[in-house]
Amino acid sequence: PPDPMKIAVADRRYRVLCCRIVPVSGPTVRLTDYPRDLTMAGGQLYLSTSGYAFSGYAATDDFAPSAIDLEGIAGVAGISRAAVGSGVFDGARVYFFATDWTSPTEDEEPLTAGIFGAAQLLDERYKISGVSLIDVLGQTIGRAYGAQCDKTFGSQGFAGCKVALAPNTVTGTLTHVTSTRIFRDSARSEAADIFGAGTIAFTTGPNAGLKPQEIKSHAADGTIELHEGCYYLPTVGDAYTLIRGCRKRLVDCQNRWNGTATYNNVANFGGFPHVPTVTQYGQIGGQK
């Protein structure tokens, strides 16, 4: 019988499963377990190959979070080895639904929505595991006091950082390459550490389209060092996009750059550098 909790239920005689993966950066990936590609009523194309499987979707009636596993062969259905290895699908949103293969409709019978964790590469295969969004209800939430700001740099929501990213974004091309972690653009003239804790994303070359990498340090001569190496070795002439970083310190908000000059952003600073530590306030009123 139809599920009374669902608005629509796919015809059980022609039922197929579909999956839509929305990475933090990069194009959406659409998959189906039907033997042939399916074009939805809205024109979206869901790819079918023998290179993947919905290996671990599980849901119960006790409101426990659903488990989501996706396994496959790297390089098919839009999931490349480079994308998996560089972390493009880490933290991606995933949506599972069922539909009728005779008249497929996207999200006809929603099954679950979730968030992927870290993807794993096993030789030429990959495995991505995640949990459903209902698992968020079981997480401990709340802010913790600390000297450093806990806001996401550039966030524009309520009580966000409010720093505009456009004036803090530059482009250029590499002139020297030392390794996958260290390279240089001699044309850069910014002061040292301007891009420290920022990100770099390549728009041309072997790493084009892969996720942005966090910058560990930036020197005045344009040398950039990453925390983790790029998936492929960059080459001289590769074009990139750089976004200035934030060390989460009070001084960073006092001297924030807007593209033409510095300004004071302390009103949006989320840290508490003057709150005494346990060792400090524990000394007051103590007994010997």
Residue frames relative to the residue before (quaternion, step in Angstrom):
aa qw qx qy qz dx dy dz
P 1.0000 0.0000 0.0000 0.0000 0.00 0.00 0.00
P 0.6143 -0.5585 0.3988 0.3895 3.60 -1.16 0.51
D 0.4892 -0.6461 0.5028 0.3007 3.55 -1.14 0.66
P 0.3672 -0.7637 0.4805 0.2260 3.64 -0.51 1.13
M 0.6236 0.5586 -0.3417 0.4269 3.61 1.21 -0.36
K 0.7006 0.4536 -0.2618 0.4847 3.60 1.22 -0.30
I 0.5172 -0.6451 0.4725 0.3051 3.54 -1.10 0.77
A 0.7944 0.0197 0.0205 0.6068 3.58 1.02 -0.86
V 0.1406 -0.7722 0.6166 0.0608 3.55 -1.14 0.73
A 0.4470 -0.6967 0.4940 0.2661 3.56 -0.84 0.99
D 0.5887 -0.5806 0.4367 0.3544 3.54 -1.14 0.71
R 0.4319 -0.7414 0.4538 0.2405 3.58 -0.59 1.18
R 0.6058 0.5746 -0.3606 0.4156 3.62 1.13 -0.50
Y 0.7996 0.2145 -0.0963 0.5526 3.60 1.07 -0.68
R 0.2939 0.8117 -0.4647 0.1969 3.57 1.23 0.46
V 0.0141 0.7668 -0.6412 0.0251 3.58 -1.03 0.92
L 0.3950 -0.7039 0.5413 0.2355 3.56 -1.24 0.54
C 0.0680 -0.7856 0.6144 0.0245 3.55 -1.09 0.75
C 0.1595 -0.7819 0.6005 0.0509 3.52 -1.20 0.66
R 0.0879 -0.7776 0.6216 0.0336 3.57 -0.99 0.91
I 0.1148 -0.8009 0.5874 0.0193 3.57 -0.68 1.18
V 0.0942 -0.7938 0.6007 0.0119 3.56 -0.74 1.12
P 0.2305 -0.8028 0.5347 0.1287 3.63 -0.16 1.24
V 0.6323 -0.5075 0.4147 0.4132 3.55 -1.29 0.33
S 0.7712 0.0012 -0.0100 0.6365 3.57 1.11 -0.71
G 0.6639 0.4787 -0.3562 0.4507 3.56 -0.97 0.80
P 0.6514 -0.5507 0.3599 0.3780 3.58 -1.25 0.33
T 0.5639 -0.5894 0.4668 0.3417 3.55 -1.28 0.50
V 0.2345 -0.7552 0.5996 0.1235 3.56 -1.08 0.83
R 0.0897 -0.8042 0.5874 0.0127 3.58 -0.82 1.04
L 0.0271 -0.8193 0.5702 -0.0532 3.59 -0.74 1.12
T 0.0574 -0.7756 0.6262 0.0556 3.56 -1.26 0.45
D 0.4226 -0.7029 0.5067 0.2656 3.58 -1.13 0.59
Y 0.4321 0.6772 -0.4740 0.3606 3.60 1.27 0.25
P 0.5854 -0.6253 0.3793 0.3499 3.66 -0.99 0.70
R 0.7669 0.2549 -0.1581 0.5674 3.59 1.20 -0.40
D 0.6283 -0.5253 0.4040 0.4076 3.56 -1.24 0.44
L 0.2110 -0.7762 0.5846 0.1059 3.56 -1.09 0.76
T 0.1856 -0.7507 0.6244 0.1097 3.56 -0.97 0.92
M 0.3503 -0.7668 0.5041 0.1873 3.56 -0.56 1.19
A 0.6928 -0.4795 0.3420 0.4161 3.54 -1.30 0.32
G 0.7045 0.4520 -0.2647 0.4789 3.59 1.12 -0.60
G 0.6291 -0.5709 0.3225 0.4175 3.58 1.30 0.12
Q 0.5127 0.6439 -0.4338 0.3666 3.63 1.21 -0.11
L 0.2903 -0.7669 0.5549 0.1400 3.57 -0.93 0.98
Y 0.1289 -0.7729 0.6196 0.0454 3.57 -0.80 1.09
L 0.3225 -0.7926 0.4954 0.1494 3.55 -0.58 1.21
S 0.1394 -0.7659 0.6234 0.0737 3.52 -1.14 0.73
T 0.1419 0.7529 -0.6336 0.1076 3.55 -0.88 1.01
S 0.5337 -0.6052 0.4755 0.3504 3.54 -1.31 0.15
G 0.5566 0.6704 -0.3555 0.3383 3.57 1.28 0.07
Y 0.7700 0.2428 -0.1889 0.5590 3.60 1.17 0.20
A 0.0923 -0.7791 0.6163 0.0683 3.55 -1.32 0.21
F 0.4113 -0.6419 0.5742 0.2986 3.54 -1.19 0.61
S 0.0731 -0.8942 0.4412 0.0209 3.52 0.44 1.29
G 0.8528 0.1767 -0.0560 0.4882 3.58 1.04 -0.45
Y 0.2956 0.7404 -0.5585 0.2293 3.60 0.90 0.76
A 0.1047 0.7922 -0.5904 0.1133 3.56 -0.71 1.08
A 0.0541 0.7872 -0.6110 0.0641 3.57 -0.94 0.91
T 0.1706 -0.7851 0.5903 0.0779 3.57 -1.09 0.75
D 0.5396 -0.6366 0.4462 0.3233 3.57 -1.28 0.14
D 0.5821 0.6000 -0.3731 0.4024 3.62 1.21 0.28
F 0.5486 -0.6552 0.3554 0.3788 3.58 1.31 0.43
A 0.3840 0.6878 -0.5146 0.3386 3.57 1.17 0.45
P 0.5658 -0.6165 0.4083 0.3649 3.62 -1.01 0.70
S 0.4706 -0.6739 0.4949 0.2818 3.55 -1.02 0.83
A 0.3296 -0.7104 0.5836 0.2147 3.55 -1.19 0.62
I 0.1045 -0.7999 0.5907 0.0182 3.55 -0.96 0.90
D 0.0490 0.7779 -0.6241 0.0541 3.58 -0.76 1.05
L 0.0516 -0.7713 0.6340 0.0219 3.53 -1.09 0.78
E 0.0190 -0.7984 0.6013 -0.0246 3.56 -0.73 1.09
G 0.1941 0.7981 -0.5572 0.1216 3.55 -1.10 0.58
I 0.5807 -0.5475 0.4721 0.3745 3.49 -1.40 -0.12
A 0.4421 -0.7038 0.4882 0.2663 3.57 -0.71 1.05
G 0.7402 0.4094 -0.3033 0.4388 3.54 -0.95 0.88
V 0.7025 0.4014 -0.2816 0.5158 3.60 1.22 0.06
A 0.8471 0.2014 -0.1542 0.4671 3.53 -1.34 0.45
G 0.7190 -0.4798 0.2596 0.4307 3.57 0.98 0.77
I 0.6275 0.4894 -0.3449 0.4978 3.59 1.26 0.10
S 0.0879 -0.8351 0.5427 0.0168 3.57 0.01 1.29
R 0.6360 -0.5232 0.4041 0.3980 3.53 -1.28 0.38
A 0.6467 0.5250 -0.3212 0.4506 3.59 0.98 -0.82
A 0.6527 0.5160 -0.3208 0.4526 3.59 0.95 -0.84
V 0.6652 0.4851 -0.3011 0.4813 3.58 0.96 -0.85
G 0.7032 0.4913 -0.2711 0.4367 3.56 0.84 -1.00
S 0.7132 0.4400 -0.2593 0.4802 3.58 1.06 -0.65
G 0.5670 -0.6561 0.3575 0.3468 3.60 1.27 0.05
V 0.2781 0.7844 -0.5158 0.2031 3.60 1.17 0.39
F 0.7563 0.3927 -0.2113 0.4787 3.60 0.98 -0.81
D 0.4383 0.6724 -0.4764 0.3589 3.60 1.23 0.10
G 0.8343 0.1458 -0.1319 0.5150 3.58 -0.75 1.05
A 0.4011 0.7280 -0.4728 0.2926 3.60 1.24 0.22
R 0.4341 -0.6436 0.5559 0.2972 3.56 -1.22 0.50
V 0.0777 -0.7954 0.6006 0.0226 3.58 -1.01 0.81
Y 0.1089 -0.7941 0.5977 0.0159 3.55 -0.98 0.94
F 0.1255 -0.7814 0.6098 0.0427 3.58 -0.80 1.08
F 0.1154 0.7786 -0.6125 0.0730 3.53 -1.04 0.80
A 0.3422 -0.7052 0.5800 0.2218 3.54 -1.30 0.36
T 0.0052 0.7920 -0.6104 0.0126 3.55 -1.16 0.62
D 0.5395 -0.5997 0.4913 0.3285 3.54 -1.36 0.10
W 0.3956 -0.7609 0.4558 0.2382 3.62 -0.53 1.13
T 0.6015 0.5589 -0.3716 0.4333 3.61 1.20 -0.30
S 0.7745 0.0222 -0.0210 0.6318 3.60 1.21 -0.51
P 0.0725 -0.8637 0.4977 0.0318 3.58 0.53 1.19
T 0.0429 -0.7789 0.6254 -0.0174 3.52 -1.06 0.92
E 0.4620 -0.6961 0.4752 0.2760 3.56 -0.78 1.01
D 0.8485 0.0640 -0.1043 0.5149 3.57 -0.98 1.02
E 0.2103 0.8009 -0.5363 0.1637 3.61 1.07 0.66
E 0.7869 0.0380 -0.0042 0.6158 3.60 0.86 -0.96
P 0.2197 -0.8059 0.5346 0.1286 3.62 0.05 1.24
L 0.2260 -0.7855 0.5658 0.1085 3.55 -0.93 0.94
T 0.7531 -0.2580 0.1813 0.5774 3.57 0.85 -0.94
A 0.1845 -0.7258 0.6468 0.1446 3.51 -1.34 0.37
G 0.0436 0.8327 -0.5465 0.0786 3.54 -0.89 0.86
I 0.3986 -0.6693 0.5710 0.2590 3.49 -1.41 -0.14
F 0.3673 -0.7291 0.5379 0.2100 3.56 -0.87 0.99
G 0.3651 -0.6836 0.5836 0.2426 3.51 -1.26 0.55
A 0.7723 -0.2972 0.2382 0.5085 3.58 -1.13 -0.61
A 0.3831 -0.7147 0.5424 0.2197 3.56 -0.97 0.92
Q 0.2270 -0.7703 0.5836 0.1206 3.56 -1.16 0.67
L 0.2254 -0.7451 0.6124 0.1379 3.54 -1.10 0.78
L 0.0466 -0.7778 0.6265 -0.0177 3.54 -0.80 1.11
D 0.7646 -0.2107 0.0685 0.6052 3.56 0.08 1.37
E 0.7919 -0.2499 0.1958 0.5216 3.61 -0.56 -1.11
R 0.6067 0.5171 -0.3675 0.4790 3.57 1.24 0.34
Y 0.2105 -0.7645 0.5930 0.1400 3.55 -1.25 0.36
K 0.0901 -0.7589 0.6400 0.0796 3.54 -1.31 0.37
I 0.0449 -0.7834 0.6197 -0.0160 3.54 -0.82 1.08
S 0.0903 -0.8045 0.5869 0.0131 3.57 -0.74 1.10
G 0.0514 0.8059 -0.5878 0.0486 3.55 -1.14 0.61
V 0.3364 -0.7079 0.5778 0.2277 3.54 -1.34 -0.03
S 0.5776 -0.5970 0.4269 0.3573 3.56 -1.21 0.45
L 0.6629 -0.5359 0.3579 0.3811 3.53 -1.26 0.46
I 0.5656 0.6053 -0.3976 0.3945 3.62 1.14 -0.46
D 0.5466 0.6229 -0.3942 0.3972 3.57 1.23 -0.41
V 0.5206 0.6358 -0.4144 0.3912 3.59 1.21 -0.39
L 0.6091 0.5766 -0.3502 0.4171 3.59 1.11 -0.67
G 0.6995 0.4607 -0.2674 0.4764 3.57 1.20 -0.46
Q 0.5588 0.6137 -0.3865 0.4022 3.57 1.28 0.07
T 0.4509 -0.6548 0.5373 0.2815 3.53 -1.16 0.68
I 0.0756 -0.8129 0.5774 0.0039 3.56 -0.72 1.05
G 0.4439 0.6714 -0.5176 0.2902 3.54 -1.27 0.31
R 0.4751 -0.6751 0.4889 0.2819 3.54 -1.16 0.54
A 0.2500 -0.7394 0.6068 0.1504 3.52 -1.18 0.65
Y 0.4571 -0.6795 0.5013 0.2793 3.56 -0.99 0.84
G 0.1918 0.7709 -0.5888 0.1493 3.54 -0.95 0.90
A 0.6184 -0.5685 0.3873 0.3801 3.57 -1.19 0.44
Q 0.7083 0.4425 -0.2635 0.4828 3.58 1.07 -0.68
C 0.5506 -0.6015 0.4705 0.3372 3.54 -1.21 0.61
D 0.2645 -0.7859 0.5414 0.1392 3.59 -0.94 0.86
K 0.4975 0.6647 -0.4294 0.3552 3.60 1.24 0.18
T 0.5050 -0.6191 0.5070 0.3236 3.53 -1.24 0.50
F 0.4705 -0.6957 0.4622 0.2845 3.55 -0.71 1.08
G 0.8119 0.2334 -0.2003 0.4962 3.55 -0.80 1.06
S 0.4555 0.6863 -0.4640 0.3258 3.61 1.23 -0.05
Q 0.2376 -0.8112 0.5284 0.0792 3.55 -0.94 0.97
G 0.4780 0.6926 -0.4299 0.3270 3.59 1.24 0.03
F 0.7686 -0.3237 0.2577 0.4879 3.54 -1.33 -0.20
A 0.8433 0.0161 -0.0687 0.5328 3.59 -0.84 1.06
G 0.3555 0.7524 -0.4811 0.2758 3.56 1.09 0.70
C 0.7380 -0.4048 0.3105 0.4417 3.53 -1.36 -0.12
K 0.2098 -0.8375 0.4692 0.1856 3.58 1.14 -0.81
V 0.4860 0.6367 -0.4615 0.3814 3.62 1.21 0.12
A 0.3816 -0.7205 0.5302 0.2328 3.60 -0.81 0.96
L 0.3855 -0.7529 0.4880 0.2152 3.58 -0.80 0.99
A 0.5695 0.6310 -0.3890 0.3554 3.61 1.05 -0.66
P 0.7106 0.4251 -0.2932 0.4779 3.66 0.79 -0.83
N 0.6902 0.4604 -0.2648 0.4916 3.58 1.25 -0.34
T 0.6020 0.5427 -0.3448 0.4734 3.56 1.28 0.37
V 0.0137 -0.7903 0.6122 -0.0207 3.57 -0.92 0.95
T 0.2485 -0.7492 0.5918 0.1637 3.55 -1.31 0.28
G 0.1192 0.7875 -0.5995 0.0788 3.55 -1.26 0.35
T 0.3705 -0.6938 0.5581 0.2644 3.56 -1.31 -0.28
L 0.5303 -0.6405 0.4581 0.3141 3.56 -1.13 0.65
T 0.1990 -0.7749 0.5903 0.1072 3.53 -1.12 0.79
H 0.7786 0.1295 -0.0746 0.6095 3.60 1.22 -0.45
V 0.0666 -0.7778 0.6242 0.0313 3.58 -1.08 0.76
T 0.1854 -0.7936 0.5747 0.0744 3.57 -0.75 1.14
S 0.7688 -0.1431 0.1417 0.6070 3.57 0.95 -0.93
T 0.7069 -0.4226 0.3293 0.4618 3.56 -1.27 -0.20
R 0.7176 0.4330 -0.2382 0.4908 3.59 1.25 -0.38
I 0.7871 0.2669 -0.1198 0.5430 3.58 1.11 -0.61
F 0.2005 0.7510 -0.6075 0.1637 3.58 -0.82 1.04
R 0.2692 -0.7878 0.5461 0.0931 3.56 -1.28 0.29
D 0.1215 -0.7168 0.6780 0.1081 3.48 -1.34 0.55
S 0.3026 -0.8011 0.4903 0.1620 3.58 -0.22 1.26
A 0.5975 0.5792 -0.3611 0.4209 3.61 1.22 -0.26
R 0.5424 0.6172 -0.4067 0.3994 3.60 1.21 -0.25
S 0.1298 -0.8241 0.5508 0.0256 3.57 -0.85 0.98
E 0.4254 0.7179 -0.4598 0.3037 3.60 1.27 0.12
A 0.6053 -0.5572 0.4255 0.3770 3.57 -1.24 0.48
A 0.6606 -0.5207 0.3711 0.3935 3.54 -1.24 0.49
D 0.8444 0.2049 -0.1924 0.4560 3.54 -1.18 0.79
I 0.3484 0.7313 -0.5124 0.2849 3.60 1.21 0.24
F 0.7727 0.3092 -0.1676 0.5284 3.58 0.98 -0.83
G 0.3594 0.7345 -0.4986 0.2877 3.59 1.22 0.24
A 0.8110 0.1607 -0.1835 0.5318 3.60 -0.92 0.98
G 0.5270 0.6058 -0.4289 0.4139 3.57 1.25 0.28
T 0.4541 -0.6704 0.5054 0.2984 3.57 -1.20 -0.42
I 0.1519 -0.7524 0.6320 0.1069 3.53 -1.29 0.49
A 0.0463 -0.7803 0.6237 -0.0026 3.56 -0.95 0.93
F 0.3296 -0.7536 0.5363 0.1895 3.57 -0.85 0.95
T 0.2362 -0.7842 0.5628 0.1115 3.54 -1.00 0.90
T 0.7501 0.1505 -0.1531 0.6256 3.59 1.31 -0.14
G 0.6510 0.5165 -0.3760 0.4100 3.57 -1.27 0.26
P 0.7569 -0.4200 0.2537 0.4317 3.60 -1.26 0.02
N 0.7203 0.4316 -0.2538 0.4801 3.63 1.12 -0.53
A 0.3635 0.7450 -0.4871 0.2749 3.60 1.25 0.16
G 0.7992 0.2772 -0.2237 0.4842 3.56 -0.90 0.97
L 0.5854 0.5574 -0.3846 0.4459 3.59 1.22 -0.20
K 0.6770 -0.5302 0.3143 0.4022 3.57 -1.19 0.41
P 0.5817 -0.5743 0.4364 0.3760 3.61 -1.15 0.56
Q 0.2998 -0.7506 0.5670 0.1588 3.56 -1.12 0.73
E 0.4509 -0.6911 0.4986 0.2653 3.56 -1.05 0.82
I 0.3758 -0.7445 0.5211 0.1819 3.54 -0.98 0.96
K 0.3390 -0.7451 0.5451 0.1808 3.55 -0.85 1.02
S 0.7969 -0.1104 0.0981 0.5857 3.57 0.87 -0.91
H 0.1445 -0.7683 0.6203 0.0641 3.52 -1.28 0.56
A 0.2175 -0.7954 0.5576 0.0957 3.58 -0.73 1.08
A 0.6455 -0.5578 0.3660 0.3718 3.56 -1.23 0.49
D 0.6648 0.4952 -0.3185 0.4598 3.62 1.16 -0.43
G 0.6325 -0.5656 0.3218 0.4202 3.59 1.28 0.23
T 0.4649 0.6703 -0.4551 0.3570 3.59 1.25 0.18
I 0.1127 -0.7893 0.6031 0.0219 3.55 -0.91 0.99
E 0.0871 -0.7739 0.6262 0.0374 3.55 -0.98 0.93
L 0.2761 -0.7806 0.5454 0.1305 3.58 -0.85 1.01
H 0.5596 -0.5596 0.4796 0.3791 3.56 -1.29 0.31
E 0.7832 0.1100 -0.0351 0.6109 3.57 0.98 -0.92
G 0.5231 -0.6597 0.4418 0.3098 3.55 -1.02 0.77
C 0.5741 -0.5584 0.4673 0.3745 3.55 -1.25 0.46
Y 0.6101 -0.5692 0.3923 0.3872 3.57 -1.14 0.54
Y 0.7631 0.1811 -0.1074 0.6110 3.58 1.04 -0.82
L 0.5561 -0.5791 0.4687 0.3684 3.58 -1.20 0.45
P 0.3942 -0.7141 0.5191 0.2553 3.62 -0.67 1.04
T 0.2619 -0.7541 0.5820 0.1553 3.57 -1.25 0.41
V 0.6142 -0.5362 0.4244 0.3939 3.55 -1.22 0.52
G 0.7494 0.3468 -0.2803 0.4895 3.57 -0.85 0.98
D 0.4793 0.6559 -0.4530 0.3672 3.60 1.22 -0.14
A 0.3332 -0.7372 0.5563 0.1900 3.57 -0.90 0.96
Y 0.0699 -0.8092 0.5833 -0.0029 3.56 -1.06 0.77
T 0.2546 -0.7026 0.6332 0.2016 3.50 -1.44 0.16
L 0.1462 -0.7977 0.5837 0.0398 3.56 -0.77 1.12
I 0.1006 -0.7643 0.6336 0.0654 3.58 -1.02 0.83
R 0.4980 -0.6695 0.4629 0.2992 3.55 -0.79 1.03
G 0.3610 -0.7558 0.5137 0.1855 3.55 -1.12 0.67
C 0.2594 -0.7260 0.6087 0.1875 3.53 -1.34 -0.12
R 0.3278 -0.7655 0.5282 0.1662 3.57 -0.76 1.05
K 0.4694 -0.7195 0.3981 0.3217 3.58 1.36 0.13
R 0.5010 0.6458 -0.4275 0.3863 3.59 1.21 0.48
L 0.6370 -0.5283 0.3873 0.4063 3.57 -1.21 0.40
V 0.6354 0.5471 -0.3334 0.4311 3.60 0.99 -0.79
D 0.5981 0.5659 -0.3629 0.4363 3.60 1.15 -0.58
C 0.6801 0.4594 -0.2870 0.4939 3.58 1.04 -0.74
Q 0.6281 0.5417 -0.3419 0.4418 3.59 1.09 -0.58
N 0.7854 0.2181 -0.1063 0.5694 3.57 1.15 -0.59
R 0.1712 0.8088 -0.5389 0.1613 3.56 0.74 1.05
W 0.3622 -0.7480 0.5275 0.1761 3.55 -1.04 0.89
N 0.1590 -0.8077 0.5622 0.0790 3.59 -0.94 0.87
G 0.7136 -0.4386 0.2559 0.4827 3.59 1.24 0.31
T 0.7915 0.2017 -0.1114 0.5661 3.59 1.16 -0.57
A 0.7947 -0.0481 0.0663 0.6015 3.59 1.09 -0.68
T 0.5509 -0.5900 0.4644 0.3645 3.56 -1.31 0.13
Y 0.0412 -0.7834 0.6196 0.0249 3.55 -1.21 0.50
N 0.5281 -0.6437 0.4670 0.2978 3.56 -1.27 0.33
N 0.0569 -0.8126 0.5800 -0.0078 3.57 -0.69 1.13
V 0.2577 0.8170 -0.4858 0.1734 3.58 1.25 0.39
A 0.5689 0.6095 -0.3843 0.3965 3.60 1.11 -0.60
N 0.7435 0.3645 -0.2125 0.5188 3.61 1.16 -0.53
F 0.3966 0.7223 -0.4777 0.3046 3.60 1.26 0.18
G 0.2502 -0.8195 0.5049 0.1041 3.58 -0.82 0.99
G 0.5654 0.6094 -0.3859 0.4000 3.59 1.25 0.15
F 0.2735 -0.7397 0.5914 0.1681 3.56 -1.35 0.21
P 0.0492 -0.8685 0.4931 0.0138 3.58 0.50 1.21
H 0.7222 0.4502 -0.2526 0.4604 3.60 1.17 -0.43
V 0.4567 0.6581 -0.4721 0.3680 3.61 1.21 0.15
P 0.4322 -0.7168 0.4713 0.2779 3.65 -0.69 0.97
T 0.4874 -0.6588 0.4928 0.2924 3.55 -1.15 0.63
V 0.6967 -0.4461 0.3449 0.4434 3.59 -1.31 0.17
T 0.6446 0.5310 -0.3256 0.4433 3.58 0.96 -0.82
Q 0.6794 0.4984 -0.2950 0.4505 3.57 1.00 -0.81
Y 0.7645 0.3645 -0.2399 0.4744 3.59 0.66 -0.98
G 0.5702 0.5934 -0.3852 0.4176 3.59 1.23 -0.25
Q 0.6117 0.5651 -0.3517 0.4276 3.58 1.22 -0.37
I 0.6378 0.5288 -0.3268 0.4548 3.58 1.22 -0.47
G 0.8351 0.1575 -0.1438 0.5070 3.56 -0.81 1.05
G 0.4672 0.6837 -0.4481 0.3370 3.55 1.25 0.15
Q 0.3638 -0.7169 0.5515 0.2224 3.56 -1.25 0.41
K 0.3686 -0.7172 0.5500 0.2173 3.52 -1.15 0.74
